[in-house]
Amino acid sequence: MRQWTVDAFAAQPFRGNPACVVEPFDAWPDAGWMQALAAENNQAETAFLLKTADPARFGLRWFTPAVEVPLCGHATLASGHVLFAELGLAAGQVTFETKSGPLTVARRGDGYEMDFPAQPPQRIDAPEGLVEALGATPTEVWASNYLIALFDDEATVRNLRPDIPGLNRAAGAVRDRGNVGVAALAKAGAEHDVVDRFFAPGSGIPEDPCTGSLHCILAPLFADKLGRPTVRFHQAYPGRGGDMECEVAGDRVRIRGGAVTMMESRLRLTP
């Protein structure tokens, strides 16, 4: 059984966010086996695919090293890339059946476009302990599936060194999991509009390099602030980082980015 490691939201190696994608199954393996393999891979996500009667339609599930998650952007992008670039899928678009409903990945130029559900946030007061855990005071706090802390300048976002257990406690008190995105408008003249980062201790990931699901929240938030549907984001994971363009279309977000295959391996075990 083959497995690929793909840098998603990247135009070149060692950028974006690595995800492992396992060769499609005829039937779902045991969830415990999938979780164990994801822990062994120790990447932010391992994606598992299920064949259907339609060659351009697959089941898709995502596991961090600690938990199964309901939505993951970079591992969806990586899965589409593997099907197109490594397994020779001839269709222009693939549909994935997931816990977040049908998601699509389509070829677009040298990269891909995904169609995801928008998750607009609501503004809230900062929960107890959030400012202390961040080590800086946000100008606004918002909540959707994740907490979002906004700052006045990108330097603050780039220089944050938060207390990760403290973030987990603060965010976990108001959401199922202690996951926090931080963002600011980019400095004038940058190639992107927004700089952001994502800390996900509630999902077993201290900091995620580039996160599609985060931008289901940030895209409608910043589209509203900027007064236009298309927003360019740079996720500023220290020493790596990734880039994507998002377009809000009603209750959906079109997320665009590239992907690079880094590794092909062969598993010496089966479920």
C-alpha positions in Angstrom: 0.0 0.0 0.0 1.4 3.4 -1.0 1.4 6.7 0.8 2.5 10.1 -0.4 3.7 13.2 1.6 2.6 16.4 -0.1 3.4 20.0 0.7 0.1 21.7 0.3 -0.4 25.5 -0.3 3.1 25.5 -1.7 4.7 26.3 -5.1 8.0 24.7 -4.1 9.4 22.1 -1.7 9.6 22.8 2.0 6.8 25.3 2.0 3.2 25.1 2.9 1.9 22.3 5.1 2.8 18.6 4.8 0.1 16.0 4.7 0.2 12.3 4.2 -2.3 10.8 1.8 -2.8 7.0 1.8 -3.7 5.1 -1.4 -7.6 4.7 -1.7 -9.3 1.9 0.1 -12.1 -0.4 -1.0 -13.7 -0.2 2.5 -12.9 2.0 5.5 -10.2 0.6 7.8 -10.8 0.5 11.5 -10.7 4.0 13.0 -8.2 2.9 15.6 -5.8 1.7 12.8 -6.2 5.0 11.0 -5.5 7.0 14.1 -2.4 4.9 14.9 -1.0 5.4 11.4 -1.6 9.2 11.7 0.3 9.2 15.0 3.1 7.2 13.4 3.2 9.7 10.5 3.3 12.6 13.0 2.2 15.2 10.4 -0.6 17.7 11.0 -2.9 15.5 9.1 -3.1 12.1 7.4 -5.8 11.7 4.8 -7.6 8.5 4.1 -9.6 7.9 0.8 -12.4 5.6 0.0 -13.2 4.4 -3.5 -16.8 4.8 -4.9 -18.4 3.7 -8.1 -17.7 7.1 -9.6 -13.9 7.4 -10.4 -14.1 11.1 -9.7 -15.7 10.8 -6.2 -14.1 9.5 -3.0 -14.9 9.3 0.7 -12.3 11.4 2.7 -11.4 11.4 6.4 -8.7 13.3 8.2 -6.7 12.4 11.3 -4.2 14.5 13.3 -1.7 12.6 15.4 -4.3 12.9 18.2 -7.8 13.0 16.8 -10.1 12.7 13.8 -11.2 16.2 12.6 -14.3 17.3 10.8 -12.6 19.5 8.3 -9.1 19.9 6.9 -8.1 22.1 4.0 -4.5 21.3 3.3 -5.0 17.5 3.4 -8.0 17.8 1.1 -5.8 19.8 -1.4 -3.1 17.1 -0.9 -5.6 14.4 -1.6 -6.7 16.0 -4.8 -3.1 16.5 -5.9 -2.3 12.8 -5.3 -5.3 11.7 -7.4 -4.5 14.1 -10.3 -0.7 14.1 -10.3 0.2 10.7 -8.9 -2.7 8.4 -9.7 -3.6 9.9 -13.1 -7.2 10.9 -12.5 -8.3 12.4 -15.9 -11.3 14.4 -14.6 -11.0 18.1 -14.2 -12.6 18.0 -10.7 -12.8 15.5 -7.9 -15.5 15.4 -5.2 -14.9 14.2 -1.7 -17.7 13.0 0.7 -16.8 14.2 4.2 -18.1 15.0 7.6 -18.4 18.6 6.4 -20.4 17.6 3.3 -19.2 17.4 -0.3 -16.0 19.2 -1.0 -14.4 19.6 -4.4 -10.9 20.1 -5.7 -10.5 21.3 -9.3 -7.5 21.9 -11.5 -6.8 25.6 -11.9 -3.7 26.6 -14.0 -0.6 25.3 -12.2 -2.6 24.7 -9.0 -6.0 23.8 -7.6 -9.2 25.4 -6.4 -11.2 24.0 -3.5 -14.9 24.6 -2.7 -15.4 24.7 1.1 -18.2 25.9 3.4 -17.9 29.5 4.7 -17.9 29.7 8.5 -18.4 33.4 9.2 -17.5 34.3 12.8 -19.3 36.4 15.5 -17.5 39.0 17.5 -17.2 38.1 21.2 -15.4 39.4 24.3 -12.0 37.9 24.9 -12.4 34.8 27.1 -10.6 34.7 30.4 -6.9 33.9 30.0 -6.7 34.5 26.2 -4.7 37.8 26.4 -2.2 36.2 28.9 -1.8 33.1 26.8 -1.2 35.1 23.6 1.2 37.5 25.3 -0.4 40.4 23.5 -3.8 42.1 23.5 -5.9 41.7 20.4 -8.0 44.5 19.0 -10.9 42.2 18.3 -11.8 38.6 19.1 -14.2 36.5 17.0 -15.6 33.0 17.2 -16.7 30.4 14.8 -15.3 26.8 14.8 -12.1 28.4 16.1 -11.4 31.5 18.1 -9.9 34.4 16.0 -7.7 37.1 17.6 -7.1 40.2 15.4 -4.1 42.6 15.8 -3.3 46.0 14.4 0.0 45.0 12.7 1.5 41.9 11.1 4.7 42.2 13.2 2.7 41.3 16.3 1.3 38.3 14.6 4.7 37.1 13.3 6.4 37.6 16.7 3.9 35.9 18.9 5.3 33.2 21.2 2.1 32.1 23.0 1.6 29.9 26.0 0.2 26.8 24.1 -1.4 25.1 27.1 -2.8 28.4 28.2 -4.4 28.9 24.7 -5.9 25.4 24.9 -7.5 26.3 28.2 -8.7 29.7 27.2 -10.2 28.7 23.8 -11.4 25.3 25.1 -13.6 27.1 27.6 -15.7 28.5 24.8 -15.3 26.0 22.0 -15.1 22.2 21.8 -11.4 22.4 21.1 -8.7 24.9 22.1 -7.8 26.2 18.7 -6.9 29.9 18.0 -6.2 31.7 14.7 -4.4 35.1 14.8 -4.4 37.6 12.0 -3.6 41.2 10.9 -3.7 43.2 7.7 -0.4 42.9 5.8 1.9 45.9 5.6 1.6 48.2 2.6 3.1 46.9 -0.6 3.0 43.2 0.3 1.9 40.5 -2.2 -0.8 39.4 0.2 -3.6 41.2 2.1 -3.5 39.4 5.4 -0.9 37.6 7.5 -2.1 34.9 9.9 -1.1 32.0 12.1 -2.9 29.1 13.7 -2.3 27.4 17.0 -4.3 24.1 17.5 -3.4 22.5 20.7 -7.0 21.3 21.0 -6.3 19.1 17.9 -2.9 18.0 19.1 -0.9 20.5 17.0 0.9 23.3 18.8 1.1 25.4 15.5 -0.1 24.4 12.1 2.0 25.6 9.1 -0.9 26.4 6.7 -4.6 25.8 7.4 -7.4 25.7 4.9 -10.2 25.4 7.4 -9.0 28.5 9.2 -9.6 30.5 6.1 -13.2 29.4 5.9 -13.5 31.8 8.8 -10.9 34.4 7.9 -12.1 34.8 4.3 -15.6 36.1 5.0 -14.3 38.1 7.9 -11.7 40.0 5.8 -13.8 40.1 2.7 -16.3 42.1 4.7 -13.5 44.3 6.2 -11.9 44.9 2.8 -15.2 45.3 0.9 -14.3 42.7 -1.8 -14.8 39.0 -2.2 -11.2 37.9 -3.0 -8.5 38.1 -0.3 -4.9 36.9 -0.5 -3.5 35.3 2.7 0.0 34.4 3.9 0.1 32.0 6.9 3.4 33.0 8.6 4.5 29.7 10.3 8.1 30.5 11.4 10.7 29.3 8.8 8.1 27.9 6.4 4.8 29.6 5.7 2.2 29.1 2.9 0.0 31.1 0.6 -3.5 30.9 -0.6 -6.1 33.1 -2.4 -9.7 32.9 -1.1 -12.9 34.1 -2.8 -16.2 34.3 -0.9 -19.1 33.2 -3.0 -22.3 33.2 -0.9 -22.1 30.5 1.8 -19.0 29.0 0.2 -15.3 29.8 0.0 -13.1 29.0 -3.0 -9.6 28.4 -1.8 -6.8 28.4 -4.3 -3.2 27.1 -3.9 -0.5 24.8 -5.2 0.9 21.5 -4.0 4.2 19.6 -4.4 4.8 15.9 -3.9 7.7 15.4 -1.5 7.8 11.7 -0.9 6.3 8.4 -2.0 6.5 5.5 0.4 5.2 2.0 0.8 3.5 0.8 3.9 4.6 -2.7 5.1 1.3 -3.3 6.9 -2.4 -3.4 6.0 -5.4 -2.8 8.2 
